[in-house]
């Protein structure tokens, strides 16, 4: 206690928990108590899906926000992790799945997906701008068609079913409450990992490479190696999200890694904001709420439920037009405007 008081007087730097805003403690407390007042649909389908897509979009945010590299292969990396869980672990397709123990097939799935993402990164970092986007999109499309046409390893168009998480500690982790806490825990760890790495020497060097690669190269930094390492780290995050996604759906097929799913991750990351790690989770929540409830709203007006994709696209265009930094950018602009307001007149100060 004396140390904390001394820190408050300026004697020491504040501890990490003192730097967390009070609002974050409130949000964390609500998230922990969510199963007490939310039903299974909200826990499993809304928040569970939000955390999973948020983790995958977070891997894209790390590459784009801290590395300046927009990759459209992150959902494919997540799909590789999911497919490896189905192939190496138990599933409903016993003729293909090897049925290895969980402590073996989960790390192997993450490693294989990370290696795949790293190899893609090694190819992509040698391009810039639109060429990086196109080469990662081409790889994502190639993997989709390969998985759909290959029946020996990926079981073709049908894919795999009955892919369930292992029952550790006697808990069925696919039940709504356990899966909610599992996905929440993974999301928190992924968020903390990105924050830690972004403030580490590697993360600071990566941001320097983003801003001025020539100067960083002149200072002795290996620009290509930093970018490839960023892909490797982002691939680990994406693979974890892919494994959770497969466990939630209990199946995986080529449609899981199709081009629409690839674009969805980009939309989620951009709508939430590419400058802060919390942005992808905000974008994922907005996307899931629109995708879940917009079809019901449209059907109540006698409109086709397929038009919810049009509404999502229009919302994406609106956010990008008014705020290139996503929803978080709109929030920052609103807070800045409120600070400039005169408390007496309510008008903005000049």
N, C-alpha and C positions, 0 to 999 in steps of 0.2 A: 504494500500500500504506500509506503514511504517512497518507493521508487517511482510509482505512478505520479504521486504528488510532486516529486522532484522534477519529473519529466514535464509536468504541466507548467512548472515555473521556468522551463527552458533549459534545465540542466542536462536532460537527455532527450534523444529523439523519441517521439511517441511510439508505443508498441503497435504491432500490426493491427490488433483488434481495436485500438483507439482511433485508427485512421479510417475505419469503416463507418460510413454515414449512418445515423440512427434509422433512416428509412430502410436501409438494407437489413438491419436486425429485425425490423418489423416484417419485411417480406420473407425473410428466412423463417421466422417464427410461424407465419401463416402457412408457408409451404410444409413445414414439419407437421402441423396440425390439420392439414388439408383432409386427410382421410376421416377426420372426426365429423366433418359437415358436408363432404362431397360424396356423391354416389359413385358406383363402380364405373359408369360411363365416363364421367368427368376424369376420374383418376386414371383409367386405362386408355381410353380412346382419345381424350383431349390432351391432358397433361403428359401422359406417357409418350404420345406421338410428338408432342411439342418438344419435349426434352431430347428425343431421338433425332428429329430433323434439325433441332438447334445444334446438336453436337456436330452433325455432318456439315451444316452451314458454317459452324465455327471454324472448321478446318479451311473452308474457302475464305472466311474473313481473315484468318491468320496469314494466308498467302497474299491476299489482295491488300489488306490493310497495313501489314507490317513489311511485306516483301514487294508490293507493287505488281504482283503476278495474278491475273485473273484466270483461274483454272476451272474448266468445265468437266473435269474427270473425277471430282470428289465423290459424287454419287456412284460412279463406277468402282472406285476403290472400296467404298462401303459395300457394294454388291459383291466384290471379290471376297471380302471378309465374310459376308453372309453365306456365299456359296461354299467357302472352305469349311465353315461350321457344318453345313449340310453334308458335304462330301466326307469330311474326316470324322464327324461325330455320327450319332444315330439319327435316323429320319424314317419316313414312311417308305422310302425307296431303298429297300435292303440290298438290292442287287448292285447298287453303286456305293452307298454309304459304307464307310469302314467301321463305324461304331467304336472309335477310340474313346478313352477315358477323357472326362472334361478337362482335367488338369494338363492334358496333352493337346487336345484339338483346339482349345481356345487360344493358347499362346501361338500355336502354329498358324491358326487363321489370321491372327494379328500380324505375325511376321511376314507371311506370304503376301497379304494385302499391302503391308508397308513396303516390301520389296517391289511389288508391282507399281505402287505410286511413286517410289523413288526412281525407278527406271523411266517411267513416264516423265517425271520431273527432269531427269538428265537430258531427255530429248527436248522438252519444252523450254528450258532455260536458255537454250541457244537461239531462241527466237524472241521477238518483242511485240507488244501491242496486239493487233488483230491476229497476227500469225500464231501467237501463243494460244489465243482463244480457239482458233481454227484447228490447231494440231491436237489440243486436248479434246475438242468436240469430235474430231475424227476418230480418235482412239476410243472415246466413249461409244460412238456409233458402231465401231468395229467389234468391240466386246459384246454389245447387245446382239448383233447378228451372229457372232460366233457362238454365244451361249444358246441362242434360239435354234441353231442348226446342228449343234453338237449333242448327240444323244449318249455317247459313251461316258463322258465326264459330267456334263451339265444337264443331262436328261432332256435336252431339247426344249420345246415350247412348254411342256408340262411343268418342268422344274421339280422341286422337292416339296413335300408336305410333312406334317407331323414333326416339325423341328422345334423341340421344346427345350427350355433351359434346364440344366441339371438341378435336381432337388437337394441342394446343400442344406445342412443343418436341419433336415426334415421339413423344409419349407418349399411349397410349390410356388416358385418365383413368377409363374405366369398368372397367378391370381391378382386381381386388381390392386390390392393394397401392397403386397410384396413387390410387384412389378413397378408400382409408382415409386416406392422408395429406392428400388434398384436403378431405375432410370434417372431419378433425381440425384442420387449419389454419383452416378457416372457423369451427369451434367455438371455438378459442382466441381468434381475433380478435373474435368476437361477445362472448365472455365479457369480454375486456379492454376492449372498447368500453363495455359496460354498467358495469363497475367504474369506468372513467374518467368517464363521464357522471354516474354517481351521486355522485361526489365533486366534480364541477364546480359552479360557481355555479348553473347551470341545474338540475342534479340536486338540490342542496340546497334550492333554491327549490321544486322539485316536491315534495319531501318535506315542506316546510313547508305547501304547499297541501294535501297529503294530511292532515296533522295538524290544521290550523286554517285553512281557506280564507278565513274572514272576517277574521282577523287579517292574513293575507298581503295581502288586498285593501286593508285599511286602511293597510298599509305601502307601498302603491303598486304592488304586483305585479299583473299581468294574469293572473288565475287561469285564465280560459278559454284564453288563448293558451298558457300553460304546458301545460295538459292536451292541447290539440291538437298541440303540438310533441312531446309524449310519444308520442302515437299515430303521428306521422310517423316518429319514430326507431324505435319498435317495429315499424312496418310494413316498414322497410328490413331489419331482422333477419329478420322472417317471410318476406319475399320471397326472401332468400338461401337460407333453409331450404327454401322451396318449389322453387326451381330445382334444388338438390341432390337433393331427393326425386324430381323428374321424371327427372333424369339417372340416378338409381339404378334406378328402375323402368323406364326407357326408354319410359314411356307415362304419359298422364294422362287421366282420365275424370271424369264427375261424381261417381262414388263416392269419388274422392280428396278431395273437399271436402264430402262428405255429413255429415249430423248426427252419426253415430257418430264420424267422424274429428274433428269439432269438440269433442265431449265428451272424446275421448281426450286431446287437448291439455290440457284443464282438469284431467283426472285426473292426468296426468303432472306438471303444475306443482304441484298441491296435494300430491300424495304426496311429491314431492321437497322441497318447502318454498318458500314465496313470499317469504321474507325475505332469501335470499342467492342470488346468480347461479349458484352451483354446484348448487343444488337441482333445477332442471329437468333437468339431465344425469343426476343420480342417479335421479330419477323415471323418466326415459326408459329408463335401463338396467334398472331393475326391471320396467318395463312390457314391454320387448322380451324379457327373459328369460322372463317369465310367458307372453307370447303365443307364444314360440317353442317352449318345452319343455312347457308344461302340457298341450296336446293329446296329446302322446305319453304323458305320465304317465297321463292319464285313459283313453286307449285301452288301456293295459296292464292297467287294472282293469275293462275292459269297459264303460266309461262313454262317453257321447257327447262328442265333442271340442268341441262347441259350448258346453259348460259352462265352458270356460276364461273366458268373459266373466263368468260368475257369480262365479268365484273372484276375478277382478280387481276386480269390484264389491265383494265382501265385504272384500277387502284394503283397498280405498279407504275403506270405511266404518270399518274398524278403525283405520286410521291417523288419520283425521279425528277419531274418537272419543277416542282416547288421546293424540293430539298434534295440535292445530290447526296447528302449524308443520311438519307433515310428518315425514319420516324424520330430517331434520336436527334437528328439535325433540326427538325421542326420543334422538338422540345427545347433544345438549346436556344433557338431563336426566340421562342416565346418567353423563356426565362430572362434572356437579355433584354427583351422589350419591357418586361415587367419591372426590371431593375431601373430602367430609364424613366419610368413613369413618376410623375410628381405625386406624392401621397395625398396632397390636398386637392389638386384639381383633377387627378386621374389622367392627365395628358402626358405624352412623352416629352421628356426634356430635350431641348435642342442642343 
